[in-house]
Amino acid sequence: MKKISLRALMFVQAIIAFCIPVYYHLMVVYKLNSNAPVWIAIILLAVVSWLKKNSDVMDEYAKKTVQIADAICFKAALTFMGVIIFPFLLLDGTSPYLTGYLLTGGIFILVLIRAIVFYWIDKNGME
């Protein structure tokens, strides 16, 4: 069986994370109240876990690269969630849908940034 690289898994996670704002949009626009997307997400997470288990063994370089990508995304998350979204939660009269779109879109963007940073560091080196 061919093993999947860690780079590919990062982008698979980004594709799964894209489902979050799409499902939120469906809930808002079409008043969707189904549990099916939750079960689909559980199945997708199980598939990703299985792929991670069967992926190439992470060496020290890959572990360090993931740590750097996580640190950059943590700083981006603090900036995005703290500076951009938090004021919307405190303002009176702000649409809860806008806040939901910012939050779900932010989750997708952070996962995508993590995948891109990991790919860039893995391709170009840590220096």
N, C-alpha and C positions, 0 to 999 in steps of 0.2 A: 504494500500500500504506500502510495506516495505521501510524504509528510508535507504539511503546509508550513510555510515560513511564518515567523512572528510578525513580519511586515504585513502579510496578507490578513492575519488575524486582527491586527489593529484596524484595518479598513473594513473587515467584516463587522467588528464592533461598531464602527461608525455607521454602517448601513442599518444595523439593528437600532442604533440610537436615533436614526432618522425616522423610524417608526413612531417614536414618542410624539414629536410635534404633528405628524400626520394624523395619528389617532386623536390627539387633542383637537385638531381642526375638525375632524369628523364629528367629534362629540359636540363641538360648539355649533357648527353649521347645520348639521343634520339631526341634532339632538339624539345622537346615538347612545344608547344605554345597553350595550351588549357586553357580556363577559368573554366573548370569543377572542378579542384582541389580547386579553390578559393570558389566556391559555396559549395563544400563539407566541406571546413573548416568553412564556415559561419554556415552551418547546425550543424556541430559538436560543435561549440562554443555555439550555441543556446541550444543544448542538455545538455552541461555542465552547462550552466546557469540555465536551468530548474532543473538539478540534485542538484545544489547548493541551489536553492530555496527550494527544497523538502528534503534537507539533514537535519540531526540533527541540532538543534539550537546550535550555537557555544557558549560555556560557556567561562568564563574568562580564564580558563586554556588553552582552545583551541586557544583563541585569542593571548595569551602570547606565546604559542608554535609557532603559525604562524609568529609572530613578530620575534622570535629568528631565525626561519628557513629563513625568508626573509633577516634578517641582515647578516647571514652567506652567503647566496647566493649573496647578494650585494657585499660583500668582494670578493667572488670568481669571480663574474662578472667583477669587476674592475681589478683583477689580470689577468684573462683570456683575456678579451677584450683589456685591456691596455698594458699588457706586451707581450702577445703572438701575437695577431692579428694586433694591430696598426703598429708595424714595417713592417709587410708585405704590408700595404697600402702605406708606404713611400718608400719602396725599388723599384728601377726601374728594370723592367724586371720580376717582380714577376707575376706569372700566376693569372689572376683574378679568375679562377676556384678554385685554392687553397685557396684563400682568402674567396671565397663564401662557400667552404666546411668547412673551419674553423669557419666561422660565423654561418652557419646554424647548424653545429654540436655542436657548443658552446651553442646555444640556447637550444638545446635538453638536453645537459649535465647539464646545469644550472637548468632546470626544474626537471630533474631526481634527482639531488643533493638536491633540495628543498623538493622533495617528500621523499627521504631517510632520510634527517635530521628531517623532521616533524615526520616521522614514528618512528625514533629512540628516539627522545625526548618524544613523546607521550607514547611510550612503557616503557622507562626506567625512566622517570621523568626528571625534569629540573635541578636537582642537579648533 
